Amino acid sequence: MSRKKRQQPNPQQQSIDSVDDIEGKLQQAISFYQVGQLQQAEQICQQILRNFPKQAETLHLLGIIAHQVGDYRIATSLITQAIEIDPNQSSFFYNVGNALREQGKLDESVEAYQQAIHIQPDHADAYNNLGNVLKEQGKLDESVEAYQQAIEHQPQFSGAHNNLGVALQEQGRLEESIEVYQKAIEIQPDHADAYYNVGNALRKQGRLEESIEVYQKAIEIQPDHADAYNNLGNVLKEQGKLDESIDTYQQAIEIQPDHADAHKNLGIILLLKGNLSQGWKEYGWRWKCDDIISKNRDFPQPSWDGTNLNGKSILVWAEQGIGDEIMFTSILPTLSQMTEKTIIECNLRLVPLFQRSFPQIQFFSRQNLPHPHLLDENIDYQIPMGGLGRWLRTDEDSFERSKQSYLTACTNRSARIRKRYQKLAGGRILVGISWKSTGINQKRALLKSTVLEDWKSILSQQDCYFINLQYGDVKEELTQLQQQTDLIIYQDEKIDSLRNLDDFAAQVSALDLVISTSNTTVHVAGALGKPVWTLLSYVPDWRWMLEREDTPWYPSMRLFRQSETGDWPGIFAQVNSALEQLCIR
């Protein structure tokens, strides 16, 4: 007679009758949790709570498990129950703070971390995470203080040093941030993110070769560091090493196929190199980037994907800056050949100019809440203005139908301005100038900008009468120039280009020539078909492409390019020579 094999009791099904049993079971659950066996850990916690529903440590552990699988709301509820039972555990408040942060409840998260610190004043992790939340809230001074407290209580805390460096960098304290990152690296030599952040700070300082070395070190430590590849690509682009930057962006995308910044940056390089078809496609990723200037408009209509528009209506909404709106408006004549039902949302200041130029199209001014007419679901399609290029400017041949001009200034106003300027000029050529960019990206704007002192050779041309087209208050610059050189640029007090772009268009239309760095002024001049000379930095905006003196966007424009970064003297020598030849004619 065979003996029956005795069944071993399942530890997850054993009864729990005493405090000792609870402690043993809880340790068992913790062991399962620590090796990643979350389901087994959860089963034991549930078993404990069936018999002892107010066991705080078990509720806390169950909340941590919920947090780990992404159930942050449940995690908050469970850990809050644990706090109600035992409000003296620092770890409870710390972990509920983590769960609240994941839900975007930043104020409540701050309170939880502060309570954790109140209970345990040397809780370095709580100080560190408090710093992270304060930084998210834009409270940089307070976040710096929190990180410093974390380091004070745990000097070898490499992550806190790194986070402190990020906060200092956001404050513009680049040298201090580099020192702190280097301390993080000293503590943890394989800290890839700290190397990456040093690279970011060095790049902001213009120390490009050093930043390349540091990005490469981050990649050496962590070969799948997609962000390091992306930012390395940005530096290579700034140096004009475009093919290398393309390879680097592609490596970032290979590591992380949905890396929006790498796709967008790749798109910009491809557009710059004239690969319009693929460039537009990659540039479409801009809407998924954190640094997108324009907010994606939530219109109810489906996006236009280039399909036939015969008998259909389409809403085109503006994005990015004034200059971009003007440039992309050059595509509207092509679009109008496809459909008679085009509706445009644009900057308020452009409505009069655009409406005069395209009387067959209906224009609405851009508002925080779109005009109710634009939310009409009977409109068949919608598309951001910059998205038109993907379907209607796929190669250079698609520009051939572009007219010399497509914007129309007020004829009478322009004639009056020209008559007034000619009287002042005494027969000299009327030349409008603009010398700087004031875009949101300050570093990029600085690369595109000059100072008036650079223009002395141009402004000394006796056969030209120079008129200020620089937007903003530049009276002090004009006065200083006159005091130092006796050179005069006429300031028309009757025209404010920032407030009234229609008046500005009439002013530009009244001139013989416009000379400017890459900014809104050249877009206005080019769209009006005026002769315009555009002065470009070594690696220009994507729209100007490479190694050419013309641009398909504006047939009346001539491009002058730097031969190396910062080579404004070389450009002004070219422009001065060209201006002399023009005056001779």
C-alpha positions in Angstrom: 0.0 0.0 0.0 1.6 3.2 -1.1 1.8 6.1 1.2 0.3 9.4 0.2 2.8 12.2 -0.2 2.2 14.9 2.4 1.3 18.3 0.9 3.6 21.2 2.0 1.7 24.2 3.2 1.6 27.2 0.7 3.2 30.1 2.6 0.8 32.4 1.0 -2.2 30.5 2.3 -1.0 30.0 5.9 -3.2 31.5 8.5 -2.0 34.7 10.3 -3.0 34.7 14.0 -0.4 36.8 15.8 1.9 39.8 15.6 4.8 37.5 15.0 3.0 35.9 12.1 2.4 39.4 10.6 6.1 40.3 10.9 7.2 37.1 9.2 4.7 37.4 6.4 5.6 41.1 5.9 9.3 40.2 5.6 8.3 37.5 3.1 6.3 40.0 1.1 9.2 42.5 1.2 11.6 39.8 -0.1 9.3 39.0 -3.0 9.0 42.8 -3.8 12.8 43.3 -3.7 13.4 40.6 -6.3 10.6 41.9 -8.6 8.0 39.3 -7.8 5.3 41.9 -7.3 2.2 39.6 -7.7 3.4 37.3 -4.9 4.2 40.2 -2.7 0.7 41.7 -3.3 -1.0 38.4 -2.5 0.8 38.1 0.9 -0.1 41.8 1.7 -3.8 41.1 0.8 -3.7 38.0 3.1 -2.4 40.1 6.0 -5.0 42.8 5.5 -7.8 40.3 5.5 -7.0 39.5 9.1 -5.5 42.8 10.1 -7.0 45.5 7.9 -5.2 48.3 9.8 -1.7 47.0 9.5 0.0 50.2 8.4 3.3 48.7 7.1 1.4 46.3 4.9 -0.8 49.1 3.5 2.4 51.1 2.8 4.1 48.2 1.0 0.9 47.6 -1.0 1.0 51.3 -2.0 4.6 51.0 -3.1 3.7 48.0 -5.3 0.8 50.0 -6.8 3.2 52.9 -7.5 5.7 50.6 -9.2 3.0 49.3 -11.7 1.8 52.8 -12.4 -1.4 52.9 -10.3 -0.5 56.2 -8.6 -4.0 57.0 -7.5 -4.3 53.7 -5.7 -0.8 54.1 -4.3 -1.8 57.4 -2.8 -5.0 56.0 -1.3 -3.2 53.0 0.3 -0.3 55.0 1.7 -2.7 57.7 3.0 -4.5 55.0 4.9 -1.2 53.9 6.4 -0.5 57.5 7.5 -3.9 57.7 9.2 -3.0 54.7 11.2 0.6 55.6 11.9 1.4 59.3 11.2 5.0 59.1 12.5 6.7 57.2 9.7 8.9 59.4 7.5 8.9 56.8 4.7 5.1 56.9 4.5 5.1 60.6 3.7 8.1 60.3 1.4 6.4 57.6 -0.7 3.0 59.3 -0.8 4.9 62.4 -2.0 6.4 60.4 -4.9 2.9 59.1 -5.9 1.4 62.6 -5.7 4.2 64.0 -7.9 3.5 61.4 -10.5 -0.2 62.6 -10.6 0.9 66.2 -11.1 -0.3 67.2 -7.6 2.8 69.2 -6.9 1.7 71.3 -4.0 0.5 68.2 -2.1 3.7 66.4 -3.0 5.8 69.3 -1.5 3.8 69.1 1.7 4.3 65.3 1.9 8.1 65.6 1.5 8.2 68.4 4.0 6.4 66.2 6.5 8.8 63.4 5.8 11.7 65.8 6.6 10.0 67.1 9.7 9.8 63.5 11.0 13.3 62.6 9.8 15.5 65.7 9.4 18.3 63.9 7.7 16.2 62.3 5.0 18.4 63.1 2.0 16.1 61.4 -0.6 13.2 63.5 0.6 15.2 66.7 0.3 16.3 65.6 -3.2 12.8 64.8 -4.4 11.5 68.0 -2.8 14.1 69.9 -4.9 12.8 68.1 -8.1 9.2 69.2 -7.5 10.2 72.8 -6.6 12.2 72.9 -9.8 9.1 71.7 -11.8 7.2 74.5 -10.2 9.8 77.0 -11.3 10.9 77.7 -7.7 14.6 77.5 -8.5 16.0 79.2 -5.5 14.0 76.9 -3.2 15.0 73.8 -5.2 18.7 74.8 -5.0 18.3 75.0 -1.2 16.6 71.6 -1.0 19.4 69.9 -3.1 22.0 71.6 -0.9 20.3 70.2 2.2 20.3 66.7 0.6 24.0 67.0 0.0 24.7 68.3 3.5 23.0 65.2 5.0 24.5 62.8 2.5 27.8 64.3 0.9 28.3 61.3 -1.4 24.8 61.7 -2.9 25.8 61.9 -6.6 22.2 62.3 -7.9 21.6 65.3 -5.7 24.8 67.0 -6.9 23.6 66.4 -10.5 20.2 67.7 -9.8 21.7 70.8 -8.1 23.7 71.4 -11.2 20.6 71.3 -13.4 18.9 73.9 -11.2 21.9 76.2 -11.2 22.1 75.8 -15.0 18.5 76.9 -15.3 19.4 79.9 -13.3 22.1 80.8 -15.7 24.9 80.0 -13.2 26.8 77.9 -15.7 30.3 77.8 -14.1 28.8 76.8 -10.7 26.7 74.1 -12.4 29.8 72.6 -14.1 31.6 72.5 -10.7 28.7 70.7 -9.2 28.4 68.2 -12.0 32.1 67.5 -11.7 31.6 66.7 -8.0 28.8 64.3 -9.0 31.3 62.6 -11.4 34.0 62.5 -8.8 31.6 60.6 -6.5 30.3 58.4 -9.3 32.7 58.2 -12.2 30.2 56.3 -14.4 27.4 59.0 -13.9 26.4 59.4 -17.6 23.8 62.0 -17.0 26.2 64.2 -15.1 28.6 64.1 -18.1 25.6 64.8 -20.4 24.7 67.9 -18.3 28.3 69.2 -18.3 28.1 69.0 -22.1 24.9 71.1 -22.1 26.4 73.7 -19.9 29.6 73.9 -22.0 27.5 74.2 -25.1 25.7 77.1 -23.7 29.0 78.8 -22.9 30.0 78.3 -26.6 32.8 75.8 -25.6 31.7 73.4 -28.4 34.8 71.2 -28.7 34.8 70.6 -24.9 31.1 69.8 -25.0 31.6 67.2 -27.8 34.2 65.4 -25.7 31.9 65.3 -22.7 28.9 64.1 -24.7 31.1 61.4 -26.2 32.1 60.3 -22.6 28.4 60.1 -21.6 27.8 57.9 -24.7 30.9 55.7 -23.9 29.4 55.1 -20.4 25.9 54.7 -21.6 25.8 53.7 -25.3 22.0 54.0 -25.4 21.9 57.6 -24.2 19.7 59.0 -26.9 19.6 62.5 -25.4 23.4 62.7 -25.5 23.4 61.7 -29.2 20.8 64.3 -29.9 22.6 67.2 -28.2 25.9 66.0 -29.7 24.2 66.4 -33.1 23.2 69.9 -32.2 26.8 70.9 -31.4 28.0 69.3 -34.7 25.3 71.3 -36.5 26.5 74.6 -34.9 30.0 73.8 -36.1 28.7 73.2 -39.7 29.4 69.5 -39.6 26.1 68.7 -41.0 26.6 65.2 -42.3 28.1 64.2 -38.9 25.1 65.7 -37.2 22.7 63.8 -39.4 24.4 60.5 -38.5 24.2 61.4 -34.8 20.5 62.3 -34.9 19.9 59.0 -36.7 21.7 57.1 -34.0 19.5 58.8 -31.4 16.4 57.7 -33.3 17.8 54.2 -33.7 18.1 53.9 -29.9 14.8 55.7 -29.2 12.5 55.6 -32.3 10.0 58.1 -30.8 12.7 60.7 -29.9 10.8 63.8 -31.0 13.7 66.2 -30.7 16.0 64.1 -32.7 13.4 63.7 -35.5 12.7 67.4 -35.5 16.4 68.3 -35.5 17.1 65.8 -38.3 14.3 67.4 -40.3 15.8 70.9 -39.9 19.2 69.7 -41.2 17.5 67.9 -44.2 15.5 71.0 -45.0 18.7 73.1 -44.8 20.4 70.7 -47.2 17.5 71.0 -49.6 16.0 67.5 -49.0 12.5 68.9 -48.7 10.4 65.8 -49.0 12.1 63.9 -46.1 12.8 67.1 -44.2 9.2 68.1 -43.9 8.3 64.6 -42.7 10.8 64.7 -39.9 10.0 68.3 -39.1 6.5 67.3 -38.4 7.7 65.8 -35.1 8.1 69.3 -33.7 4.6 69.1 -32.2 5.8 66.4 -29.8 8.8 68.5 -28.6 8.8 70.2 -25.2 10.5 73.4 -26.6 7.9 74.0 -29.4 7.3 77.7 -29.6 3.7 77.4 -30.8 1.0 75.5 -28.9 -0.8 72.9 -31.0 -4.3 74.2 -31.6 -7.1 71.8 -30.7 -9.3 72.1 -33.8 -12.0 69.5 -34.3 -11.5 68.9 -38.0 -9.3 66.1 -39.3 -5.7 66.9 -40.4 -5.2 67.4 -44.1 -2.9 64.8 -45.5 -2.5 66.1 -49.0 -5.6 64.5 -50.5 -7.8 66.1 -53.2 -9.4 69.3 -52.0 -11.9 69.7 -54.9 -15.2 70.9 -53.3 -13.6 70.7 -49.8 -12.8 73.4 -47.3 -9.6 73.7 -45.3 -8.6 75.7 -42.2 -4.9 76.8 -42.1 -3.7 78.1 -38.7 -0.6 80.0 -38.0 2.3 78.8 -36.0 5.7 80.1 -34.9 6.7 83.7 -35.5 5.5 86.6 -37.7 8.3 85.9 -40.3 7.2 82.3 -40.6 3.6 83.3 -41.1 4.6 85.6 -43.9 6.9 83.0 -45.5 4.4 80.2 -45.4 1.7 82.5 -46.8 3.6 82.2 -50.1 2.0 78.7 -50.4 -1.6 80.1 -50.3 -1.8 80.8 -54.0 -1.0 77.1 -54.7 -3.6 76.0 -52.1 -6.2 78.4 -53.6 -5.8 76.5 -56.9 -6.9 73.4 -55.1 -9.9 74.8 -53.3 -11.9 78.0 -53.2 -12.8 77.4 -49.5 -9.7 78.4 -47.6 -9.9 79.9 -44.1 -6.8 81.3 -42.3 -6.1 82.0 -38.7 -3.2 84.4 -38.3 -1.6 87.0 -36.0 -3.9 90.0 -35.5 -1.3 92.4 -36.9 -1.2 90.6 -40.2 -4.9 90.5 -40.9 -5.2 93.8 -42.8 -2.1 93.0 -45.0 -3.1 89.4 -45.7 -6.8 90.3 -46.4 -5.7 92.9 -49.0 -3.3 90.5 -50.6 -5.7 87.5 -50.7 -9.3 89.0 -51.0 -10.7 85.6 -51.9 -9.6 84.1 -48.6 -11.2 84.7 -45.2 -8.8 85.6 -42.4 -9.4 85.5 -38.6 -7.1 86.8 -35.9 -5.5 84.2 -33.7 -6.9 84.2 -30.1 -6.4 82.0 -27.1 -9.8 80.6 -27.7 -10.3 80.2 -31.4 -13.1 82.2 -33.1 -16.3 80.0 -33.0 -16.4 79.9 -36.8 -13.1 78.0 -36.8 -14.5 75.3 -34.7 -17.2 74.5 -37.2 -17.0 70.7 -37.9 -18.4 71.3 -41.3 -15.0 72.5 -42.3 -13.4 69.5 -44.0 -9.8 69.7 -42.9 -7.3 71.7 -40.8 -3.5 72.0 -40.9 -0.8 74.2 -39.2 0.6 76.6 -41.7 4.1 75.1 -41.5 2.6 71.7 -42.4 1.6 72.9 -45.9 5.2 72.5 -47.1 5.1 68.8 -46.7 2.4 68.6 -49.4 2.9 71.6 -51.6 6.7 72.4 -51.5 8.2 68.9 -51.8 11.0 69.9 -54.2 12.4 73.1 -55.8 10.2 72.7 -58.9 7.1 73.1 -56.7 8.3 76.8 -56.1 8.4 77.6 -59.8 4.9 79.0 -59.9 5.7 81.4 -57.1 5.2 85.0 -58.0 7.8 87.7 -57.5 5.5 89.1 -54.8 2.4 87.9 -53.1 1.7 90.5 -50.5 0.3 93.9 -51.4 0.9 97.0 -49.4 -1.5 100.0 -49.4 -0.6 101.7 -52.6 -1.6 105.2 -51.5 0.1 105.0 -48.1 3.3 103.7 -49.7 3.3 106.4 -52.4 3.0 109.1 -49.7 5.8 107.6 -47.6 8.1 107.4 -50.7 7.4 111.0 -51.7 8.3 112.1 -48.2 11.5 110.0 -48.1 12.6 111.2 -51.6 12.4 114.7 -50.4 14.6 114.0 -47.4 17.1 111.9 -49.5 17.6 114.5 -52.2 17.8 111.9 -55.0 19.8 109.3 -53.1 18.9 105.6 -53.2 16.4 104.7 -50.4 17.9 101.9 -48.3 16.2 100.4 -45.3 18.3 98.5 -42.8 17.8 96.1 -39.9 20.6 94.6 -37.9 19.4 92.2 -35.3 17.0 89.4 -34.4 15.0 89.4 -31.2 13.6 85.9 -31.3 12.6 83.7 -28.4 15.7 81.6 -28.7 18.2 84.2 -27.4 21.3 82.2 -28.3 20.1 81.7 -31.9 19.0 85.4 -32.1 22.5 86.5 -31.0 24.2 84.4 -33.7 22.0 86.1 -36.3 22.5 89.6 -35.0 25.1 92.4 -35.6 25.8 95.7 -33.9 25.5 99.0 -35.7 29.2 99.6 -35.5 29.6 96.6 -38.0 27.6 98.7 -40.5 29.9 101.7 -40.7 31.3 100.9 -44.1 27.8 100.4 -45.5 26.4 103.5 -43.9 29.3 105.6 -45.3 28.0 105.2 -48.8 27.3 108.8 -49.9 24.8 107.8 -52.6 22.4 106.1 -50.2 19.9 107.4 -47.7 19.4 105.0 -44.9 16.2 104.4 -43.1 15.7 102.4 -39.9 13.6 99.2 -40.3 14.7 97.6 -37.0 11.7 96.9 -34.8 11.7 97.8 -31.2 13.1 100.8 -29.4 16.6 101.4 -30.8 16.8 105.2 -30.4 19.7 104.9 -28.0 21.7 102.8 -30.6 20.9 105.3 -33.3 21.9 108.3 -31.2 25.2 106.6 -30.1 26.1 105.8 -33.7 25.6 109.4 -34.7 27.6 110.8 -31.8 30.5 108.4 -32.4 30.6 108.5 -36.3 28.4 111.3 -37.5 26.5 108.7 -39.5 22.7 109.1 -39.6 20.0 106.5 -40.0 16.6 108.1 -40.4 14.0 107.1 -37.8 10.4 107.5 -39.0 8.5 108.4 -35.9 5.2 107.9 -37.7 5.7 104.2 -38.1 5.7 101.5 -35.4 6.4 98.2 -36.9 5.7 96.3 -33.7 2.2 97.7 -33.5 1.2 98.2 -37.2 2.6 95.8 -39.7 0.4 97.2 -42.5 2.2 100.6 -42.0 5.5 98.8 -41.9 4.7 97.0 -45.2 3.9 100.3 -46.8 7.2 101.7 -45.5 9.2 98.8 -46.9 7.3 99.0 -50.2 8.4 102.7 -50.5 12.1 101.8 -50.6 14.6 100.9 -53.3 16.5 98.3 -51.3 16.4 96.5 -48.0 19.5 95.2 -46.3 19.0 93.1 -43.1 20.0 90.2 -41.0 17.6 87.2 -41.0 14.5 88.5 -39.2 10.9 89.6 -39.9 12.1 92.5 -42.0 13.5 90.3 -44.8 10.3 88.3 -45.0 8.2 91.4 -45.4 10.5 92.8 -48.1 10.7 89.4 -49.9 7.0 88.9 -49.8 6.4 92.4 -51.3 8.9 91.6 -54.1 11.3 94.3 -53.0 15.1 93.9 -53.7 16.4 92.6 -50.3 19.9 91.5 -49.3 19.8 89.1 -46.4 22.9 88.6 -44.2 23.3 85.1 -42.9 25.2 83.4 -40.1 27.5 80.5 -40.9 24.8 77.9 -40.2 21.7 79.8 -41.1 18.0 79.0 -40.5 16.9 75.9 -42.5 14.8 78.1 -44.9 17.9 79.6 -46.5 19.5 76.3 -47.4 23.3 76.2 -48.2 25.8 77.6 -50.6 23.5 79.7 -52.8 22.9 83.4 -53.3 19.2 83.0 -54.0 16.2 81.4 -52.3 13.1 79.7 -53.8 11.0 81.4 -51.1 11.7 84.9 -52.3 12.8 85.5 -55.9 13.8 89.1 -55.2 16.2 88.2 -52.4 20.0 87.9 -52.5 21.8 86.0 -49.8 25.2 86.9 -48.3 26.8 84.2 -46.2 29.5 84.0 -43.6 32.5 81.8 -44.6 33.0 80.8 -41.0 31.2 81.3 -37.6 31.2 85.0 -36.7 32.5 86.3 -40.0 30.5 89.5 -40.2 33.5 91.5 -41.5 33.6 89.2 -44.6 29.9 89.7 -45.2 30.0 93.5 -44.9 32.9 93.6 -47.3 30.8 91.7 -49.9 27.7 93.9 -49.2 29.8 97.1 -49.4 31.2 96.1 -52.8 27.7 95.2 -54.1 26.3 98.5 -52.9 29.1 100.4 -54.6 28.3 98.6 -57.9 24.6 99.4 -57.4 25.3 103.1 -56.9 27.5 103.3 -60.0 24.5 102.1 -62.1 
